[in-house]
Amino acid sequence: MLSSKPLTLSLKIDPVKDNELIMCAENLGSISPNTALMIINDGNNRYQVNISSNKSSNGAVSSI
């Protein structure tokens, strides 16, 4: 559900492997597509990524 509070997750990734975070749409809600601003802090750098998803495509971020 849309909220003014961010959802914060801390994830450990394997720096040797390819890592991928995917946003999938469970439903379209009243305004599609589903969108999010993902902010990634890797300890040294900060990245901002706009991602979106709908019923036929997903948003993804990869560490390749």
trRosetta pair geometry for C-beta under 8 A, 3 or more apart (Angstrom, degrees):
i j d omega theta_ij theta_ji phi_ij phi_ji
2 29 7.8 92 -31 -151 107 156
6 39 8.0 -23 -153 26 150 118
11 21 7.6 162 34 -85 169 124
13 17 7.8 -134 173 67 83 92
13 19 4.4 -25 -151 -76 124 166
13 63 6.4 125 163 -31 154 164
14 17 4.3 37 91 26 120 106
14 19 6.8 154 46 -64 70 111
18 62 6.6 -7 -177 -170 100 102
18 63 6.3 172 -156 68 51 83
18 64 5.2 10 -130 -82 108 81
19 62 7.1 158 86 -155 50 53
19 63 4.2 29 51 17 92 128
20 60 5.8 -6 -172 -171 102 115
20 61 7.1 162 -152 82 54 47
20 62 4.8 -13 -102 -103 85 79
20 63 7.4 -129 -65 9 47 78
21 38 7.6 155 102 -152 135 155
21 60 6.7 158 82 -154 47 62
21 61 4.9 -4 55 55 97 96
22 58 5.2 20 -173 151 103 136
22 59 7.2 151 -158 84 54 48
22 60 4.6 -17 -104 -100 74 93
23 34 7.1 -144 149 109 117 117
23 36 6.1 -165 -117 25 162 133
23 38 7.9 -146 -43 -57 131 128
23 51 5.3 123 23 124 138 132
23 52 7.8 -108 90 -177 132 6
23 53 5.0 -154 111 -20 91 133
23 58 6.2 169 77 -172 53 84
23 59 4.3 -3 51 62 110 100
23 60 7.2 -157 19 -72 69 45
24 53 5.9 -154 -135 174 21 160
24 58 5.1 -29 -94 -116 65 119
25 28 6.3 34 174 -82 134 57
25 32 7.8 48 -145 -134 152 104
25 33 7.0 -99 -74 -164 145 84
25 34 4.7 165 -103 11 101 131
25 53 4.3 -171 -34 117 94 103
25 54 5.4 -1 2 -139 160 16
25 55 6.0 -87 85 -67 127 46
25 58 7.4 -153 -1 -103 78 69
28 32 3.9 -26 -169 -80 109 123
28 33 7.2 -75 -139 -125 90 45
28 34 7.0 -135 -135 -39 46 90
28 54 6.4 28 -106 -144 102 80
28 55 6.5 -49 -59 -37 107 99
29 32 6.7 151 57 -70 79 70
29 34 6.7 106 10 -85 120 89
32 54 5.6 75 -179 -117 119 106
33 52 4.5 79 103 174 128 113
33 53 6.2 -180 174 79 115 26
33 54 4.1 -84 -119 -62 106 98
34 52 6.4 154 83 -157 51 65
34 53 5.1 -19 63 62 105 80
34 54 6.9 163 15 -80 79 50
35 50 6.8 -9 -168 -173 106 91
35 51 7.1 161 -152 88 58 46
35 52 4.5 -23 -98 -99 76 90
36 50 7.6 165 85 -152 43 50
36 51 5.5 -13 60 62 89 90
36 52 7.6 166 18 -83 65 46
36 59 7.3 -177 40 75 100 156
37 48 6.4 -13 -175 -166 99 96
37 49 7.5 149 -161 76 51 42
37 50 5.8 -28 -103 -98 67 67
38 48 7.4 152 81 -156 50 45
38 49 4.6 -20 63 65 100 96
38 50 7.8 175 19 -88 77 17
38 51 5.7 23 -7 3 118 117
38 61 6.3 -125 97 -35 156 146
39 46 6.6 -8 -174 -171 95 96
39 47 7.2 162 -156 83 47 50
39 48 5.4 -14 -103 -102 75 72
39 49 7.9 178 -80 22 30 70
40 46 7.1 158 82 -155 52 47
40 47 4.4 -8 57 57 102 101
40 48 7.9 -167 21 -73 72 28
40 49 6.9 25 -6 2 110 112
40 61 7.1 -178 -52 163 142 158
41 45 7.5 -175 -145 92 48 42
41 46 5.2 -13 -99 -103 76 78
42 45 5.4 9 42 52 107 81
42 47 7.6 37 -16 -1 104 106
49 61 5.7 111 91 -93 169 124
51 59 3.1 121 177 166 103 144
51 60 7.3 146 -139 2 132 18
51 61 6.9 -88 -71 -43 138 95
52 59 5.2 128 50 -63 27 127
53 57 6.3 -145 -140 102 61 62
53 58 4.7 8 -121 -131 118 46
53 59 4.7 -107 -52 -4 89 87
54 57 5.9 34 46 46 83 77
